[in-house]
Amino acid sequence: MPFDWSRTRIHCPVDLESPGRRCGHLLLPWSDNSNPLGGHPVPILIAAGAPGPTLLLTAGVHGDEFEGPVALLDLWRGVDPAGLCGRIVVLPALNAPAVRAASRTSPLDGANLNRAFPGDPDGGPTAQIAHMVEAVLMPGSDAAVDLHSGGKASWFHPCALPARAADGTIDAANMALARAFGAPAIWLLGSGNDARSLNGAATRAGVPMIAAELGGGGAIDPALVALAGRGLRRIMAHLGMIDGGPEAENADAGVWETADPALRITAPLDGLVEPLAAAGERVAAGQPVARWLSLAEPDRAPLILTAPRDALVLATGRRGLVAQGEIACQLASAVDGAQGR
Protein backbone atom coordinates (compact mmCIF):
# COMPACT_ATOMS: atom_id res chain seq x y z
CA MET A 1 0.00 0.00 0.00
CA PRO A 2 1.49 3.40 -0.97
CA PHE A 3 2.12 5.95 1.75
CA ASP A 4 0.01 9.13 1.53
CA TRP A 5 2.51 11.94 2.09
CA SER A 6 -0.16 14.57 1.43
CA ARG A 7 -1.25 14.12 5.05
CA THR A 8 1.94 15.61 6.51
CA ARG A 9 4.12 18.69 6.14
CA ILE A 10 7.19 16.45 6.33
CA HIS A 11 8.68 15.97 2.87
CA CYS A 12 9.86 12.56 1.64
CA PRO A 13 12.13 12.71 -1.45
CA VAL A 14 12.97 9.00 -1.27
CA ASP A 15 11.22 6.41 -3.46
CA LEU A 16 9.73 3.96 -0.97
CA GLU A 17 7.78 1.91 -3.52
CA SER A 18 10.12 0.59 -6.23
CA PRO A 19 12.22 -2.57 -5.75
CA GLY A 20 15.77 -2.02 -4.57
CA ARG A 21 17.64 -0.55 -1.64
CA ARG A 22 17.85 3.21 -1.13
CA CYS A 23 18.38 5.76 1.59
CA GLY A 24 17.90 9.46 2.10
CA HIS A 25 16.37 11.93 4.51
CA LEU A 26 12.91 13.18 5.30
CA LEU A 27 12.77 16.94 5.76
CA LEU A 28 11.09 18.14 8.96
CA PRO A 29 10.04 21.76 8.44
CA TRP A 30 10.76 23.71 11.60
CA SER A 31 12.08 27.24 11.56
CA ASP A 32 14.27 28.10 14.54
CA ASN A 33 17.60 29.75 15.26
CA SER A 34 19.54 26.60 14.36
CA ASN A 35 17.82 26.22 10.97
CA PRO A 36 15.70 29.28 10.17
CA LEU A 37 14.82 28.61 6.51
CA GLY A 38 15.53 24.94 5.85
CA GLY A 39 14.49 21.78 7.64
CA HIS A 40 15.77 19.15 10.01
CA PRO A 41 16.78 15.87 8.28
CA VAL A 42 15.44 12.52 9.49
CA PRO A 43 17.18 9.49 7.91
CA ILE A 44 14.98 6.94 6.14
CA LEU A 45 16.06 3.72 4.42
CA ILE A 46 14.13 1.32 2.19
CA ALA A 47 14.71 -2.21 0.98
CA ALA A 48 11.99 -3.57 -1.29
CA GLY A 49 11.74 -6.82 -3.19
CA ALA A 50 8.90 -8.90 -4.59
CA PRO A 51 5.34 -8.12 -3.48
CA GLY A 52 4.77 -8.88 0.19
CA PRO A 53 4.29 -7.28 3.61
CA THR A 54 5.59 -3.89 4.66
CA LEU A 55 7.53 -3.93 7.92
CA LEU A 56 8.09 -0.56 9.61
CA LEU A 57 11.24 -0.46 11.74
CA THR A 58 12.04 2.47 14.02
CA ALA A 59 14.64 3.40 16.63
CA GLY A 60 15.88 6.62 18.15
CA VAL A 61 12.45 7.61 19.46
CA HIS A 62 14.49 8.65 22.49
CA GLY A 63 17.76 10.20 21.44
CA ASP A 64 20.01 8.63 24.10
CA GLU A 65 19.19 5.01 23.18
CA PHE A 66 21.75 3.69 20.73
CA GLU A 67 21.54 -0.12 20.38
CA GLY A 68 18.44 0.20 18.18
CA PRO A 69 19.92 2.59 15.60
CA VAL A 70 23.00 0.38 15.19
CA ALA A 71 20.88 -2.78 14.82
CA LEU A 72 18.67 -1.17 12.15
CA LEU A 73 21.61 0.17 10.14
CA ASP A 74 23.24 -3.28 10.21
CA LEU A 75 20.00 -4.99 9.21
CA TRP A 76 19.38 -2.68 6.24
CA ARG A 77 22.92 -3.13 4.94
CA GLY A 78 22.53 -6.91 5.14
CA VAL A 79 19.20 -7.22 3.33
CA ASP A 80 19.33 -8.38 -0.29
CA PRO A 81 16.22 -7.06 -2.09
CA ALA A 82 16.50 -9.96 -4.55
CA GLY A 83 15.68 -12.38 -1.73
CA LEU A 84 13.04 -10.21 -0.06
CA CYS A 85 9.26 -10.54 -0.29
CA GLY A 86 7.87 -7.18 0.69
CA ARG A 87 9.72 -4.14 2.00
CA ILE A 88 11.29 -2.82 5.14
CA VAL A 89 10.97 0.90 5.85
CA VAL A 90 13.68 1.84 8.33
CA LEU A 91 13.93 5.01 10.43
CA PRO A 92 17.02 4.43 12.61
CA ALA A 93 16.81 7.89 14.21
CA LEU A 94 13.12 8.74 14.13
CA ASN A 95 13.59 11.58 16.61
CA ALA A 96 16.66 12.77 14.76
CA PRO A 97 17.05 16.11 16.60
CA ALA A 98 17.12 14.24 19.92
CA VAL A 99 19.55 11.60 18.62
CA ARG A 100 21.97 14.28 17.42
CA ALA A 101 21.85 15.81 20.89
CA ALA A 102 22.04 12.39 22.66
CA SER A 103 18.99 13.57 24.59
CA ARG A 104 15.89 11.64 25.63
CA THR A 105 13.71 14.56 24.55
CA SER A 106 13.94 16.84 21.52
CA PRO A 107 16.16 19.90 21.87
CA LEU A 108 13.80 21.70 19.48
CA ASP A 109 10.77 21.69 21.78
CA GLY A 110 11.66 19.63 24.86
CA ALA A 111 8.99 17.03 24.01
CA ASN A 112 9.13 13.25 24.48
CA LEU A 113 8.22 11.63 21.15
CA ASN A 114 6.90 8.48 22.83
CA ARG A 115 4.33 10.65 24.64
CA ALA A 116 3.35 12.69 21.56
CA PHE A 117 1.11 10.37 19.52
CA PRO A 118 -1.22 10.79 17.64
CA GLY A 119 0.58 14.06 16.98
CA ASP A 120 -0.43 17.12 14.99
CA PRO A 121 0.52 17.97 11.39
CA ASP A 122 0.50 21.67 12.32
CA GLY A 123 2.16 21.27 15.71
CA GLY A 124 5.72 21.49 16.88
CA PRO A 125 8.49 19.29 15.50
CA THR A 126 7.86 16.34 17.83
CA ALA A 127 4.11 16.44 17.18
CA GLN A 128 4.78 16.53 13.42
CA ILE A 129 6.99 13.43 13.58
CA ALA A 130 4.39 11.56 15.66
CA HIS A 131 1.61 12.50 13.25
CA MET A 132 3.68 11.45 10.24
CA VAL A 133 4.16 7.98 11.74
CA GLU A 134 0.53 7.60 12.79
CA ALA A 135 -1.15 9.10 9.72
CA VAL A 136 1.28 8.15 6.93
CA LEU A 137 3.61 5.27 7.80
CA MET A 138 1.47 3.13 10.09
CA PRO A 139 -1.56 2.86 7.74
CA GLY A 140 0.76 1.62 4.97
CA SER A 141 2.43 -1.02 7.15
CA ASP A 142 1.54 -4.62 7.94
CA ALA A 143 3.70 -4.88 11.07
CA ALA A 144 6.06 -2.67 13.06
CA VAL A 145 8.96 -2.91 15.52
CA ASP A 146 10.25 -0.03 17.64
CA LEU A 147 13.65 -0.53 19.32
CA HIS A 148 14.43 1.13 22.65
CA SER A 149 16.89 0.83 25.52
CA GLY A 150 17.18 2.37 28.95
CA GLY A 151 19.03 5.45 27.73
CA LYS A 152 21.43 7.23 30.04
CA ALA A 153 19.17 6.84 33.08
CA SER A 154 18.51 3.08 33.27
CA TRP A 155 19.37 -0.42 32.06
CA PHE A 156 16.69 -2.88 30.92
CA HIS A 157 16.69 -6.65 30.88
CA PRO A 158 16.28 -7.35 27.13
CA CYS A 159 12.59 -7.83 26.41
CA ALA A 160 9.90 -7.56 23.75
CA LEU A 161 6.84 -5.43 24.45
CA PRO A 162 3.55 -6.50 22.84
CA ALA A 163 0.49 -4.39 23.65
CA ARG A 164 -3.04 -5.55 24.35
CA ALA A 165 -5.87 -3.82 22.48
CA ALA A 166 -9.20 -3.08 24.13
CA ASP A 167 -11.00 -5.36 21.67
CA GLY A 168 -8.23 -7.98 21.62
CA THR A 169 -8.13 -8.09 17.81
CA ILE A 170 -4.35 -7.92 17.40
CA ASP A 171 -3.28 -9.41 20.73
CA ALA A 172 -2.38 -12.82 19.31
CA ALA A 173 -0.49 -11.27 16.38
CA ASN A 174 1.44 -9.00 18.78
CA MET A 175 2.38 -11.95 20.98
CA ALA A 176 3.48 -13.94 17.93
CA LEU A 177 5.86 -11.11 16.96
CA ALA A 178 7.20 -11.00 20.52
CA ARG A 179 7.88 -14.73 20.54
CA ALA A 180 9.50 -14.56 17.11
CA PHE A 181 11.80 -11.76 18.28
CA GLY A 182 13.13 -14.11 20.95
CA ALA A 183 14.25 -11.75 23.73
CA PRO A 184 14.86 -13.30 27.16
CA ALA A 185 11.59 -11.83 28.48
CA ILE A 186 8.24 -10.54 27.22
CA TRP A 187 6.85 -7.42 28.88
CA LEU A 188 3.11 -7.51 28.21
CA LEU A 189 1.58 -4.02 28.01
CA GLY A 190 -1.97 -3.77 29.29
CA SER A 191 -4.36 -1.04 30.37
CA GLY A 192 -1.47 0.87 31.92
CA ASN A 193 0.22 1.33 28.54
CA ASP A 194 0.39 4.97 27.51
CA ALA A 195 -1.78 5.53 24.43
CA ARG A 196 0.50 8.43 23.46
CA SER A 197 3.27 5.94 22.57
CA LEU A 198 4.19 4.40 19.24
CA ASN A 199 2.66 1.16 20.53
CA GLY A 200 -0.53 3.15 21.03
CA ALA A 201 -0.41 4.40 17.45
CA ALA A 202 -0.08 0.84 16.13
CA THR A 203 -2.93 -0.35 18.34
CA ARG A 204 -5.23 2.39 17.01
CA ALA A 205 -4.29 1.45 13.43
CA GLY A 206 -4.79 -2.28 14.06
CA VAL A 207 -1.18 -2.96 13.01
CA PRO A 208 0.63 -5.80 14.84
CA MET A 209 3.65 -4.36 16.61
CA ILE A 210 6.19 -4.85 19.35
CA ALA A 211 8.63 -2.53 20.98
CA ALA A 212 11.86 -3.85 22.51
CA GLU A 213 14.07 -2.77 25.38
CA LEU A 214 17.77 -3.50 24.91
CA GLY A 215 20.03 -2.62 27.81
CA GLY A 216 20.90 1.06 28.06
CA GLY A 217 23.27 3.20 30.07
CA GLY A 218 23.87 5.55 27.14
CA ALA A 219 26.39 3.22 25.47
CA ILE A 220 26.22 0.44 22.85
CA ASP A 221 26.39 -3.23 23.83
CA PRO A 222 27.43 -5.36 20.81
CA ALA A 223 25.75 -8.47 22.24
CA LEU A 224 22.41 -6.67 22.45
CA VAL A 225 22.83 -5.19 18.96
CA ALA A 226 23.35 -8.76 17.71
CA LEU A 227 20.34 -10.02 19.70
CA ALA A 228 18.18 -7.34 18.07
CA GLY A 229 19.47 -8.19 14.60
CA ARG A 230 18.67 -11.88 15.04
CA GLY A 231 15.26 -11.03 16.43
CA LEU A 232 14.40 -8.76 13.50
CA ARG A 233 15.39 -11.44 11.00
CA ARG A 234 13.22 -13.97 12.82
CA ILE A 235 10.31 -11.53 12.61
CA MET A 236 10.92 -11.10 8.87
CA ALA A 237 10.90 -14.90 8.47
CA HIS A 238 7.73 -15.10 10.59
CA LEU A 239 6.07 -12.62 8.21
CA GLY A 240 7.19 -14.58 5.15
CA MET A 241 9.56 -11.84 3.98
CA ILE A 242 12.73 -13.98 3.98
CA ASP A 243 13.45 -17.69 4.06
CA GLY A 244 14.62 -19.25 7.27
CA GLY A 245 16.07 -16.80 9.73
CA PRO A 246 18.32 -17.36 12.75
CA GLU A 247 17.58 -20.33 14.96
CA ALA A 248 15.03 -19.66 17.69
CA GLU A 249 16.36 -18.67 21.11
CA ASN A 250 14.56 -17.94 24.37
CA ALA A 251 11.50 -19.81 23.11
CA ASP A 252 10.32 -20.20 26.70
CA ALA A 253 10.71 -16.52 27.66
CA GLY A 254 8.50 -15.65 30.60
CA VAL A 255 5.67 -13.15 30.26
CA TRP A 256 5.66 -10.27 32.73
CA GLU A 257 3.67 -7.11 33.41
CA THR A 258 4.08 -3.91 35.42
CA ALA A 259 0.41 -3.09 36.02
CA ASP A 260 0.83 -2.62 39.79
CA PRO A 261 2.35 0.83 40.58
CA ALA A 262 3.99 -0.73 43.67
CA LEU A 263 6.40 -2.52 41.33
CA ARG A 264 8.07 0.80 40.48
CA ILE A 265 10.59 1.31 43.26
CA THR A 266 11.62 4.98 43.48
CA ALA A 267 13.92 7.13 45.58
CA PRO A 268 12.09 8.26 48.75
CA LEU A 269 14.04 11.55 48.84
CA ASP A 270 16.94 13.22 47.05
CA GLY A 271 20.11 11.26 47.64
CA LEU A 272 22.22 8.32 46.48
CA VAL A 273 20.76 5.02 45.27
CA GLU A 274 22.84 1.83 45.17
CA PRO A 275 21.31 -1.11 43.24
CA LEU A 276 21.24 -4.37 45.19
CA ALA A 277 19.66 -6.49 42.44
CA ALA A 278 20.54 -6.66 38.74
CA ALA A 279 18.19 -6.37 35.77
CA GLY A 280 17.11 -9.89 34.78
CA GLU A 281 17.37 -11.21 38.35
CA ARG A 282 14.42 -12.94 40.02
CA VAL A 283 13.74 -11.55 43.50
CA ALA A 284 11.49 -12.73 46.34
CA ALA A 285 8.99 -10.70 48.35
CA GLY A 286 10.87 -8.64 50.92
CA GLN A 287 14.23 -9.01 49.21
CA PRO A 288 16.36 -5.83 49.12
CA VAL A 289 16.59 -4.36 45.60
CA ALA A 290 18.24 -0.97 46.33
CA ARG A 291 19.76 1.08 49.13
CA TRP A 292 19.12 4.83 49.61
CA LEU A 293 21.59 7.12 51.38
CA SER A 294 21.41 10.82 52.23
CA LEU A 295 24.05 13.41 51.46
CA ALA A 296 22.05 16.19 53.09
CA GLU A 297 21.93 14.19 56.36
CA PRO A 298 25.07 12.04 56.23
CA ASP A 299 24.41 10.64 59.72
CA ARG A 300 20.99 9.32 58.67
CA ALA A 301 20.78 5.53 58.46
CA PRO A 302 20.46 4.14 54.91
CA LEU A 303 17.02 2.99 53.80
CA ILE A 304 16.67 -0.46 52.25
CA LEU A 305 14.10 -0.63 49.43
CA THR A 306 12.54 -4.07 49.04
CA ALA A 307 10.44 -6.00 46.53
CA PRO A 308 6.74 -6.03 47.46
CA ARG A 309 6.29 -9.53 45.99
CA ASP A 310 8.11 -12.19 43.97
CA ALA A 311 9.15 -10.47 40.76
CA LEU A 312 11.57 -10.02 37.88
CA VAL A 313 13.91 -7.05 37.99
CA LEU A 314 12.99 -5.51 34.65
CA ALA A 315 15.19 -2.42 34.90
CA THR A 316 17.53 -0.63 37.26
CA GLY A 317 18.44 3.03 37.50
CA ARG A 318 21.87 4.07 36.27
CA ARG A 319 22.12 7.42 38.03
CA GLY A 320 23.85 7.22 41.37
CA LEU A 321 22.68 10.66 42.53
CA VAL A 322 18.91 10.89 42.16
CA ALA A 323 15.97 13.14 42.91
CA GLN A 324 12.97 12.12 44.97
CA GLY A 325 10.68 9.94 42.87
CA GLU A 326 13.37 8.89 40.39
CA ILE A 327 13.44 5.20 39.49
CA ALA A 328 15.67 2.93 41.52
CA CYS A 329 14.28 -0.36 40.23
CA GLN A 330 11.38 -1.42 37.98
CA LEU A 331 9.95 -4.81 38.88
CA ALA A 332 7.54 -6.98 36.90
CA SER A 333 5.17 -9.72 38.02
CA ALA A 334 4.53 -12.96 36.16
CA VAL A 335 1.43 -13.13 33.95
CA ASP A 336 -0.62 -16.30 34.32
CA GLY A 337 -2.27 -17.74 31.23
CA ALA A 338 -0.55 -15.33 28.84
CA GLN A 339 1.26 -17.95 26.78
CA GLY A 340 -1.35 -18.23 24.06
CA ARG A 341 -2.51 -14.65 23.97
C-alpha angles and dihedrals in degrees: 000000000000119000115245104226091175087082095068140050089222110104122224114196093172122099104237096173110056122082116265140061121286141156138196141130136282113224116231108200109221123141114210139133092280094052111009101170107017132051142258114258121232114191117236128181131190134195115180131175135157119346113293144107126334114231117196113208122189138174135160094059082139111039099220095058110094112166091077097054091049093048092050094048090050092047094050092049090051098049117102108206089206089067096039128102106200129354141283118217108200128195104176093177104029092165091045097169090055093045091052089052093042085231130140090224131041116273088211096066108354092244129143108232093207088060096045105076134149082030131187128263089213096041133094123301096275092047090049092053091048092049092048091055094044099041102032114020103033096052089053094050132087096199138000141203125195117194120211139162135189094274120209094320104055148011122229130206101241108266144154119236118211117178128220118229122218091243094039093230098134100026095103092046091049092050091048090055090048092052092046091052088059103207117164091255140023117221105202112210115213137164090323092064112115109246089208090071130095087254086057091052091052092047091053090049093047090238116146109241146160132194121207135210115212116183114281137189092145094280136092122257110200092205091057092045087055092046090053092048092052091046093051092050090050089052090050089051090047089055092048093247096122135016119256114340131199118319114273117265131182090020089160096050111157121244116234139176138196099207094129111079088211088073090070104084111199138180110274092212139353110296145084124323122199116192114231097181129046128231108267093031121125112229132191128229109282095017115138112251101170142005124222123206131183126231093181090056104027092176092058114110115250117257119231114216113208139194112261091213142353105304151147118257098236098177142356130207118254099198113093095195109053142174125238109283095022116135118268097168136353113211129192131203125220118262115225118216094008097120096095099034 
